[in-house]
């Protein structure tokens, strides 16, 4: 486990012990996403670490634990919803401005967006198997509820995927040669655009300092 991961777990653990849990967890998650290479594996690592920190930070009281975990998971959900939005905006910008961007790149990003909700719920379920009996029960019940009722990131991702499909039909860059030579370069550029958009989102939601 890296120092960066340990710090993220500790930050989530501290946040869930304090006030305004949802907002604090949202900010922690967004900040972590902006500090890493933007891809599915890193998103998964961030979500797993935050959920783990939350599971370690909640108390032993079932009455208090349920709202703590619910608020924290809503914060992660909010952050992933912002991530879906940022990915959509970045892909649209890239398709319009990056010469080497292809339909294949758009399709890959759509697939990544489509997997965000499952990634979120799977992380909750995974951490539940490693938690204390009471925490495990609360996390498992929440994962089941989210699977049945849906999540904010699921809604945002669905809208983003629909938008990307429209962009796919609009762009004409689809030849095999173009895809073979362009995907690596475009992928790096798009990750940079996504990170930039996310950084802007993270900065925008920071509490305003009082004079």
Backbone torsions as a table, in degrees:
resi	resn	phi	psi	omega
1	UNK	NA	130.0	-175.5
2	UNK	-79.8	162.9	177.3
3	UNK	-62.3	-36.9	179.3
4	UNK	-61.7	-41.7	178.5
5	UNK	-67.1	-43.2	178.0
6	UNK	-59.2	-42.7	179.9
7	UNK	-63.1	-38.9	-179.6
8	UNK	-67.1	-43.1	177.2
9	UNK	-60.2	-45.2	-179.8
10	UNK	-63.1	-40.2	-179.6
11	UNK	-64.2	-43.0	178.9
12	UNK	-66.5	-39.3	179.0
13	UNK	-61.4	-43.6	179.2
14	UNK	-66.9	-41.5	-177.0
15	UNK	-62.2	-40.8	-176.1
16	UNK	-73.0	-14.5	177.2
17	UNK	-87.8	-9.3	-175.8
18	UNK	-106.5	-153.9	-179.2
19	UNK	-99.6	165.8	177.0
20	UNK	51.4	51.0	-173.1
21	UNK	-58.1	-45.8	-176.6
22	UNK	-57.9	-48.1	-178.1
23	UNK	-66.9	-42.0	-179.5
24	UNK	-63.5	-43.6	179.9
25	UNK	-67.4	-37.4	176.9
26	UNK	-60.2	-46.7	-179.0
27	UNK	-65.3	-41.7	178.8
28	UNK	-61.7	-44.1	-178.5
29	UNK	-66.1	-46.2	178.9
30	UNK	-62.2	-43.7	180.0
31	UNK	-60.8	-41.7	-180.0
32	UNK	-65.3	-38.5	179.8
33	UNK	-65.9	-34.0	-179.3
34	UNK	-74.3	-18.8	-176.3
35	UNK	-91.7	-0.9	-176.9
36	UNK	-123.0	159.1	171.4
37	UNK	-57.8	132.5	-173.7
38	UNK	-84.0	100.6	173.7
39	UNK	-154.3	171.9	-173.7
40	UNK	-59.8	-41.5	-176.7
41	UNK	-63.6	-41.3	179.3
42	UNK	-71.4	-36.5	175.3
43	UNK	-60.3	-45.0	179.2
44	UNK	-60.1	-43.0	-179.3
45	UNK	-63.5	-42.2	179.1
46	UNK	-62.8	-49.1	-177.7
47	UNK	-62.7	-45.5	178.5
48	UNK	-58.0	-43.1	-177.7
49	UNK	-66.1	-42.0	-180.0
50	UNK	-66.7	-44.3	178.5
51	UNK	-62.0	-40.5	178.4
52	UNK	-62.4	-45.0	178.5
53	UNK	-60.3	-40.8	177.8
54	UNK	-62.1	-45.2	-178.2
55	UNK	-62.8	-31.7	179.7
56	UNK	-81.5	-23.2	-175.0
57	UNK	-90.4	-19.3	-178.7
58	UNK	-71.2	153.0	-179.0
59	UNK	-79.7	-167.9	-178.2
60	UNK	-94.1	-8.0	-177.9
61	UNK	-83.6	120.9	179.6
62	UNK	-61.9	-35.7	-178.6
63	UNK	-63.1	-39.2	179.5
64	UNK	-87.1	-32.4	-175.6
65	UNK	-62.5	-43.0	-176.8
66	UNK	-58.4	-51.0	177.9
67	UNK	-66.3	-33.1	177.0
68	UNK	-60.2	-51.2	-178.1
69	UNK	-66.4	-41.4	179.6
70	UNK	-60.8	-45.4	179.2
71	UNK	-64.0	-43.0	-178.4
72	UNK	-64.6	-43.7	179.9
73	UNK	-66.8	-32.4	174.9
74	UNK	-65.0	-35.7	176.9
75	UNK	-64.4	-42.5	176.5
76	UNK	-64.2	-43.2	178.9
77	UNK	-57.9	-45.4	178.0
78	UNK	-59.3	-45.5	-178.1
79	UNK	-63.8	-41.6	179.0
80	UNK	-68.8	-32.8	174.6
81	UNK	-62.7	-40.9	175.9
82	UNK	-64.8	-35.4	178.3
83	UNK	-64.3	-42.4	177.8
84	UNK	-61.3	-43.3	178.8
85	UNK	-63.0	-44.2	-179.6
86	UNK	-63.8	-39.4	179.0
87	UNK	-63.5	-43.4	178.7
88	UNK	-61.1	-48.3	-179.3
89	UNK	-62.1	-40.8	-179.5
90	UNK	-66.3	-40.6	179.8
91	UNK	-65.7	-40.8	178.5
92	UNK	-64.3	-41.8	178.3
93	UNK	-65.1	-43.2	-178.7
94	UNK	-64.2	-42.6	-179.3
95	UNK	-61.7	-30.6	-178.0
96	UNK	-86.3	-26.9	-170.4
97	UNK	-119.5	-22.0	-177.6
98	UNK	-95.9	115.1	-172.8
99	UNK	-60.4	-34.5	-174.8
100	UNK	-89.3	4.7	-179.0
101	UNK	-73.4	137.5	-174.4
102	UNK	-125.3	170.0	175.2
103	UNK	-61.1	-34.8	180.0
104	UNK	-61.7	-39.3	177.5
105	UNK	-61.8	-43.8	179.7
106	UNK	-62.8	-41.1	-179.8
107	UNK	-65.0	-39.7	178.6
108	UNK	-64.2	-40.7	179.4
109	UNK	-67.2	-37.0	177.4
110	UNK	-63.3	-41.1	178.3
111	UNK	-63.7	-39.7	179.1
112	UNK	-64.4	-43.2	177.9
113	UNK	-62.2	-41.6	-177.0
114	UNK	-62.8	-22.3	-176.2
115	UNK	-94.2	-5.4	-173.5
116	UNK	-61.9	-43.3	-178.5
117	UNK	-63.9	-45.9	178.8
118	UNK	-61.7	-39.7	179.1
119	UNK	-60.2	-43.3	-179.9
120	UNK	-62.6	-51.9	-177.7
121	UNK	-66.8	-39.2	178.2
122	UNK	-62.6	-36.3	178.6
123	UNK	-64.5	-41.8	178.0
124	UNK	-61.9	-45.8	-179.4
125	UNK	-64.2	-39.0	-178.9
126	UNK	-65.4	-46.4	179.6
127	UNK	-65.6	-32.8	179.2
128	UNK	-58.4	-36.5	-178.1
129	UNK	-70.7	-16.0	-177.5
130	UNK	-107.5	3.9	-173.8
131	UNK	-100.8	172.7	176.1
132	UNK	-63.0	164.3	-174.6
133	UNK	-56.9	-46.5	-177.8
134	UNK	-68.4	-46.7	178.9
135	UNK	-62.0	-41.5	178.9
136	UNK	-59.4	-42.2	-179.8
137	UNK	-63.2	-45.7	-179.2
138	UNK	-64.7	-45.2	179.8
139	UNK	-63.8	-43.4	-178.9
140	UNK	-64.0	-41.5	178.5
141	UNK	-64.4	-40.5	179.4
142	UNK	-66.3	-42.3	178.4
143	UNK	-59.7	-42.4	178.3
144	UNK	-64.2	-41.2	178.8
145	UNK	-63.4	-44.8	-179.5
146	UNK	-65.3	-36.0	178.9
147	UNK	-64.8	-36.7	-178.9
148	UNK	-79.6	-41.4	-172.6
149	UNK	-95.7	-18.7	-178.7
150	UNK	92.5	170.4	-176.2
151	UNK	-130.1	166.3	175.7
152	UNK	-65.0	-42.2	179.5
153	UNK	-64.4	-33.1	177.1
154	UNK	-62.2	-42.3	179.1
155	UNK	-67.0	-45.4	-179.8
156	UNK	-64.2	-40.9	-179.0
157	UNK	-66.2	-39.6	179.2
158	UNK	-61.0	-44.7	178.4
159	UNK	-65.5	-39.2	-179.6
160	UNK	-66.9	-42.0	179.3
161	UNK	-62.8	-42.4	178.1
162	UNK	-59.9	-42.9	179.3
163	UNK	-63.9	-41.7	-180.0
164	UNK	-66.1	-35.8	178.0
165	UNK	-63.2	-36.3	176.3
166	UNK	-64.5	-39.6	178.6
167	UNK	-65.8	-38.8	179.2
168	UNK	-57.2	-43.7	-178.7
169	UNK	-70.0	-25.9	-177.5
170	UNK	-80.6	-31.2	-176.5
171	UNK	-85.1	147.3	-178.4
172	UNK	-104.9	6.4	-176.2
173	UNK	-86.0	94.7	-175.4
174	UNK	-143.2	4.9	-178.1
175	UNK	-68.2	153.0	-179.1
176	UNK	-59.5	-43.5	-179.2
177	UNK	-62.2	-43.5	179.9
178	UNK	-61.9	-45.9	-178.2
179	UNK	-63.3	-43.8	-176.7
180	UNK	-63.2	-37.7	-174.9
181	UNK	-93.1	-18.9	-170.0
182	UNK	-104.1	-24.9	-169.5
183	UNK	-58.4	-44.1	-177.1
184	UNK	-62.8	-46.7	179.9
185	UNK	-64.6	-47.3	-178.4
186	UNK	-64.3	-40.2	-179.8
187	UNK	-58.5	-43.0	179.1
188	UNK	-63.7	-43.6	-179.0
189	UNK	-64.2	-40.4	-178.9
190	UNK	-66.9	-40.5	177.7
191	UNK	-58.8	-37.9	178.6
192	UNK	-66.7	-39.6	178.7
193	UNK	-65.2	-45.2	179.2
194	UNK	-59.5	-45.9	179.9
195	UNK	-60.5	-38.7	178.1
196	UNK	-64.8	-43.3	178.3
197	UNK	-63.9	-44.6	179.6
198	UNK	-63.0	-38.9	177.9
199	UNK	-60.8	-41.2	177.6
200	UNK	-63.9	-41.0	177.8
201	UNK	-63.6	-46.8	-179.0
202	UNK	-60.6	-41.3	-179.7
203	UNK	-68.0	-37.5	-176.7
204	UNK	-66.8	-29.8	-177.0
205	UNK	-91.9	-1.4	177.9
206	UNK	-63.7	138.1	178.0
207	UNK	-59.0	137.7	179.2
208	UNK	-72.1	132.4	179.1
209	UNK	-75.4	138.1	178.5
210	UNK	-81.7	142.1	179.0
211	UNK	-71.8	NA	NA
